[in-house]
Amino acid sequence: MSEQFRTCPDTGLLIHRPAESLMKANAVAAVVFLLIGGIYGLMVGLTRWPAVHLLPADWFYLTLTSVITTAIVSAATVSLRRKLIISRCLCQKYRFPVPEFSIRGDR
């Protein structure tokens, strides 16, 4: 059991290693989707600028939809990561049993 946990050097709390790798994957996904959304947002902004007018009308609306979609996905991944961190820290602080998270649904 001790190999599944490590001690955080900053807080002194135990950190579940499988949950930590999931949090890192969610953080990477959030940054990637924010980068993609930023690029799409820049393209939308340059299209609305009359001097540049980067994209034609059909591509403008496709890009605008992509900006909204990437914003929703990145917000969802950040929210999930925050919930995992808070639940782990609260369980360890108040000595509750730490819940096991499973992607497949089996326990």
WOHU-V650197 format. One record per backbone hydrogen bond with DSSP energy under -1.0 kcal/mol. CO is the residue of the C=O (numbers start at 1). NH is the residue of the N-H. E is the energy in kcal/mol with one decimal. If there is no record, write none. Layout:
co=CO nh=NH e=E
co=CO nh=NH e=E
This chain:
co=1 nh=4 e=-1.4
co=4 nh=17 e=-3.3
co=6 nh=15 e=-3.3
co=8 nh=12 e=-1.7
co=13 nh=8 e=-3.1
co=15 nh=6 e=-1.9
co=16 nh=20 e=-2.1
co=17 nh=21 e=-2.2
co=18 nh=22 e=-1.6
co=19 nh=23 e=-2.3
co=20 nh=24 e=-2.2
co=21 nh=25 e=-2.1
co=22 nh=26 e=-2.2
co=23 nh=27 e=-2.2
co=24 nh=28 e=-2.3
co=25 nh=29 e=-2.3
co=26 nh=30 e=-2.3
co=27 nh=31 e=-2.2
co=28 nh=32 e=-2.5
co=29 nh=33 e=-2.5
co=30 nh=34 e=-2.2
co=31 nh=35 e=-2.2
co=32 nh=36 e=-2.5
co=33 nh=37 e=-2.5
co=34 nh=38 e=-2.2
co=35 nh=39 e=-2.2
co=36 nh=40 e=-2.5
co=37 nh=41 e=-2.5
co=38 nh=42 e=-2.3
co=39 nh=43 e=-2.2
co=40 nh=44 e=-2.4
co=41 nh=45 e=-2.6
co=42 nh=46 e=-2.6
co=43 nh=47 e=-1.6
co=44 nh=48 e=-2.0
co=45 nh=49 e=-1.0
co=49 nh=53 e=-2.5
co=56 nh=60 e=-2.1
co=57 nh=61 e=-1.8
co=58 nh=62 e=-1.5
co=59 nh=63 e=-2.5
co=60 nh=64 e=-2.4
co=61 nh=65 e=-2.0
co=62 nh=66 e=-1.7
co=63 nh=67 e=-2.1
co=64 nh=68 e=-1.6
co=65 nh=69 e=-2.3
co=66 nh=70 e=-2.6
co=67 nh=71 e=-1.8
co=68 nh=72 e=-1.9
co=69 nh=73 e=-2.3
co=70 nh=74 e=-2.5
co=71 nh=75 e=-1.9
co=72 nh=76 e=-2.0
co=73 nh=77 e=-2.1
co=74 nh=78 e=-2.0
co=75 nh=79 e=-2.1
co=76 nh=80 e=-2.3
co=77 nh=81 e=-2.1
co=78 nh=82 e=-2.2
co=79 nh=83 e=-2.2
co=80 nh=84 e=-2.1
co=81 nh=85 e=-2.1
co=82 nh=86 e=-2.6
co=83 nh=87 e=-2.4
co=84 nh=88 e=-2.1
co=85 nh=89 e=-2.4
co=86 nh=90 e=-2.5
co=87 nh=91 e=-2.0
co=88 nh=92 e=-2.0
co=89 nh=93 e=-2.4
co=90 nh=94 e=-2.3
co=91 nh=96 e=-1.8
